[in-house]
Amino acid sequence: MGKRDDILDTALALFNRHGYHAVGVDLIRDEAHVSKMTLYKYFATKELLVEEVLKQRHERFRQSLELAVSKVSDPVGRFREVFNWHIRWFLSRQFHGCMFIKATGEFQHTAQYQNVSRQHKNWVRCLIKALLVEAGIKAADQKASHAQVVLDGMLVSASIFGSLDHVDAAWFCICDCVGIEHVALDKPDLSTLADSPF
């Protein structure tokens, strides 16, 4: 792995844990064990680094979620796996909320962050829609939009409350909306749970 990847990985971990404004380039430089000259060689500004971190976050998120969904054969089960994957993320040690929601909150007037974040959320909605269509669910577009918004609410709830109590209730409402059987989401074994699913 090269210096650029070291910087990106370090910045991603720090931004995820502490937010964007709280993390300066000097901390990233020190944690990545690179000189400031090397850091600026690859990322001329902190703004560019934040944008690239968000793009990398999306790509890792996408690859991990698509892989998890691909391992399930039943169409409805694949839709359910989207939520199970999120549960594993919510309970992982590296879960500190959504980096895209944080970015749009901390940088409300920065167009490039808004665009990357919207593209990410739209990708999630499109994945859900495709899975609902595959499962033969009517009005898949509207129901996918509803499910994606509720999923973001689950994410915020898990971050604030540190439990799945509200998440479970929201999932059953999703089942009613979509028109599928009430099957509880999986409860991962915390002793074997990875630090992060992506």
C-alpha positions as CSV (number, residue, x, y, z in Angstrom):
1,M,0.0,0.0,0.0
2,G,1.4,3.4,-1.0
3,K,1.7,6.7,0.8
4,R,-1.5,8.0,-0.8
5,D,-3.5,5.0,0.5
6,D,-1.9,5.4,4.0
7,I,-3.0,9.0,4.1
8,L,-6.6,8.2,2.9
9,D,-7.0,5.3,5.4
10,T,-5.7,7.4,8.3
11,A,-7.9,10.4,7.4
12,L,-10.9,8.1,7.0
13,A,-10.4,6.6,10.4
14,L,-9.9,10.0,12.1
15,F,-12.8,11.7,10.3
16,N,-15.1,8.8,11.1
17,R,-14.2,8.9,14.8
18,H,-13.9,12.6,15.4
19,G,-15.6,14.4,12.6
20,Y,-14.1,16.7,10.0
21,H,-13.5,20.0,11.6
22,A,-12.0,18.5,14.7
23,V,-9.2,16.7,12.7
24,G,-6.4,18.9,11.4
25,V,-3.9,18.0,8.7
26,D,-1.1,17.9,11.2
27,L,-2.8,15.0,13.1
28,I,-3.4,13.2,9.8
29,R,0.3,13.7,8.9
30,D,1.5,12.4,12.2
31,E,-0.9,9.4,12.3
32,A,0.0,8.4,8.7
33,H,3.7,8.8,9.4
34,V,4.3,11.1,6.4
35,S,5.7,14.5,6.0
36,K,3.5,17.5,5.4
37,M,5.2,17.8,2.0
38,T,4.1,14.3,1.1
39,L,0.6,14.9,2.3
40,Y,0.2,18.0,0.2
41,K,1.8,16.2,-2.8
42,Y,-1.2,13.9,-2.9
43,F,-3.9,16.2,-1.5
44,A,-3.2,19.9,-2.1
45,T,-6.0,20.9,0.3
46,K,-7.9,19.4,3.2
47,E,-11.0,19.9,1.2
48,L,-9.7,17.7,-1.5
49,L,-8.7,15.1,1.0
50,V,-12.2,15.1,2.6
51,E,-13.8,14.6,-0.9
52,E,-11.5,11.7,-1.7
53,V,-12.2,10.1,1.7
54,L,-15.9,10.3,1.1
55,K,-15.5,8.6,-2.4
56,Q,-13.4,5.9,-0.8
57,R,-15.9,5.4,1.9
58,H,-18.7,5.0,-0.6
59,E,-16.7,2.5,-2.7
60,R,-15.9,0.3,0.4
61,F,-19.5,0.5,1.5
62,R,-20.8,-0.5,-1.9
63,Q,-18.4,-3.4,-2.3
64,S,-19.2,-4.8,1.1
65,L,-22.9,-4.4,0.9
66,E,-23.1,-5.9,-2.6
67,L,-21.1,-8.9,-1.6
68,A,-23.3,-9.5,1.4
69,V,-26.5,-9.3,-0.7
70,S,-25.0,-11.6,-3.4
71,K,-24.6,-14.4,-0.9
72,V,-28.4,-14.6,-0.3
73,S,-30.4,-16.5,-2.9
74,D,-34.0,-15.5,-1.9
75,P,-35.1,-12.2,-3.4
76,V,-36.9,-11.0,-0.2
77,G,-33.9,-12.3,1.8
78,R,-31.6,-10.1,-0.3
79,F,-33.7,-7.1,0.6
80,R,-33.6,-8.1,4.3
81,E,-29.9,-8.6,4.1
82,V,-29.5,-4.9,3.3
83,F,-30.8,-4.2,6.8
84,N,-28.9,-7.1,8.4
85,W,-25.7,-5.7,7.0
86,H,-26.5,-2.4,8.5
87,I,-27.2,-4.0,11.9
88,R,-23.7,-5.6,11.8
89,W,-22.3,-2.2,11.1
90,F,-24.3,-0.5,13.8
91,L,-23.0,-3.0,16.4
92,S,-19.4,-2.9,15.2
93,R,-16.6,-1.1,17.1
94,Q,-15.9,1.2,14.2
95,F,-19.5,2.5,13.9
96,H,-19.5,6.3,14.7
97,G,-22.5,7.3,12.5
98,C,-22.7,8.1,8.9
99,M,-19.8,10.0,7.4
100,F,-22.0,11.4,4.6
101,I,-24.5,12.8,7.0
102,K,-21.7,14.3,9.1
103,A,-20.1,15.8,6.0
104,T,-23.3,17.5,4.9
105,G,-23.9,18.8,8.5
106,E,-20.4,20.2,8.9
107,F,-20.1,21.6,5.4
108,Q,-23.6,22.7,4.4
109,H,-22.4,24.9,1.6
110,T,-19.7,22.8,0.1
111,A,-21.1,21.5,-3.2
112,Q,-18.7,18.7,-3.8
113,Y,-19.4,17.1,-0.4
114,Q,-23.1,17.5,-0.9
115,N,-22.8,15.9,-4.4
116,V,-20.8,12.9,-3.2
117,S,-23.2,12.4,-0.3
118,R,-26.3,12.6,-2.5
119,Q,-24.8,10.1,-4.9
120,H,-24.1,7.7,-2.1
121,K,-27.6,7.9,-0.7
122,N,-29.1,7.6,-4.1
123,W,-27.0,4.5,-4.8
124,V,-28.5,2.9,-1.6
125,R,-32.0,3.8,-2.8
126,C,-31.4,2.4,-6.3
127,L,-30.0,-0.9,-4.8
128,I,-33.1,-1.2,-2.6
129,K,-35.4,-0.5,-5.5
130,A,-33.7,-3.2,-7.7
131,L,-34.1,-5.7,-4.9
132,L,-37.8,-4.9,-4.5
133,V,-38.4,-5.2,-8.2
134,E,-36.6,-8.5,-8.2
135,A,-38.8,-9.7,-5.4
136,G,-42.0,-8.7,-7.3
137,I,-43.0,-5.9,-5.0
138,K,-45.4,-3.3,-6.5
139,A,-44.6,0.4,-6.4
140,A,-41.0,-0.4,-5.8
141,D,-39.8,3.1,-6.5
142,Q,-41.9,4.8,-3.8
143,K,-41.3,1.9,-1.4
144,A,-37.5,2.1,-2.0
145,S,-37.5,5.8,-1.2
146,H,-39.4,5.2,2.0
147,A,-37.1,2.3,3.0
148,Q,-34.0,4.4,2.3
149,V,-35.2,7.3,4.4
150,V,-36.2,4.9,7.3
151,L,-32.8,3.2,7.0
152,D,-31.1,6.6,7.5
153,G,-33.3,7.1,10.5
154,M,-32.3,3.7,11.9
155,L,-28.6,4.8,11.4
156,V,-29.1,8.0,13.4
157,S,-31.1,6.2,16.1
158,A,-28.4,3.5,16.5
159,S,-25.8,6.2,16.8
160,I,-27.7,8.2,19.4
161,F,-29.2,5.4,21.5
162,G,-26.6,2.8,21.1
163,S,-29.2,0.0,21.0
164,L,-31.4,-1.7,18.4
165,D,-34.7,-1.2,20.2
166,H,-36.0,1.5,17.8
167,V,-34.3,-0.2,14.8
168,D,-36.4,-3.4,15.3
169,A,-39.6,-1.4,15.5
170,A,-38.7,0.5,12.3
171,W,-37.9,-2.7,10.5
172,F,-41.4,-4.1,11.1
173,C,-42.9,-0.9,9.8
174,I,-40.8,-1.4,6.6
175,C,-42.2,-5.0,6.4
176,D,-45.7,-3.6,6.5
177,C,-45.0,-1.0,3.9
178,V,-43.3,-3.4,1.5
179,G,-45.8,-6.1,2.1
180,I,-43.5,-8.9,3.3
181,E,-43.7,-11.3,6.3
182,H,-42.5,-10.0,9.7
183,V,-39.2,-11.8,10.1
184,A,-36.9,-10.2,12.8
185,L,-33.5,-9.0,11.7
186,D,-30.6,-11.1,12.7
187,K,-28.8,-10.4,16.0
188,P,-25.1,-10.8,15.4
189,D,-22.8,-12.6,17.9
190,L,-20.8,-9.6,19.3
191,S,-17.9,-11.9,20.2
192,T,-17.3,-12.8,16.6
193,L,-18.4,-9.5,15.0
194,A,-15.8,-7.8,12.8
195,D,-14.5,-4.3,13.7
196,S,-16.4,-3.0,10.7
197,P,-18.2,-4.7,7.7
198,F,-16.3,-2.5,5.3
